[in-house]
């Protein structure tokens, strides 16, 4: 998380929060975003080729139902 914050050049005055909760991921992420009045959700994407494969079901649900902006970050493939 700290590396992502540095890479995004987020000002030190910004409030950045992460949470660990249990439940259905898309439901809990959207619930928490609404509850905390979140400005931005950052989520990972598969980064597969083709528009239909770009986002997984969780990222897709977040993108279409979030009460705020969403940044989808492409996951890098592990080097073999």
N, C-alpha and C positions, 0 to 999 in steps of 0.2 A: 504494500500500500504506500509506503514512504517513497519508493522509487517512482510510482505512478504520479504522486503529488509533485515530486521534483520535476519529472518530465513534462508535466502540464503547466509548470510555472505558476502555481497557485500562490497568491500573496499570503504572507504569514498571518495577516489579519483575518483571513477566511476561516470559517468554522468547518472543519472536515470531521465527519463522524462515520465510524463503521460499526456494524452490529452483527452479533451471532445469535440467531433465533432458530427455532425449529418449526416445521410445518411445511405446507406446500409452498415452494419457493416463490412462484409468481404472486400468489395470494398474499403472502407475508411481506414481500418487498413492496407491493402496492399499498398494503395496509399501513406499513411503517412510514412510507413516503407521505401518505395523507396525514397520518398522526403527527409527524414531525414537521409538517409544512416544508418539505424538502424542495430545494431549488434545482438539484441535478442528481440523477441516478447514473452511475457508471456501471456497466455490465459487460461481460465478455461475450464474444460471438465466436462461432466456429471458424469463420473465415474461409469456408469452402467455396468453390466456384459455383457460379450461377446464382441469380437473385433469390430463388426459392430456397436455396440451401444456406444463404448468408447468415441467417439468425436461427437459433434453436427455438423451441416452443416457449421457453421461459423469457428469453430476450425479446421475442416477438410479442408476447403478451404484455411485457413491461412497456415496450415501445408504443403499442397501440392504446394502452389504458392508463398510463402514468399521468399524474396530475402536474407533472413538471417536465423539464427537458431531460432527455436520455442520451447518454454518450455510449455507443457500442464500441468496444475495443476488441480488435481482432487478436485472437490468441495465436502465439507463435507455435509452430510445430517443434517438437523436441528433436534435436539433432540426433541422427542415428549413427 
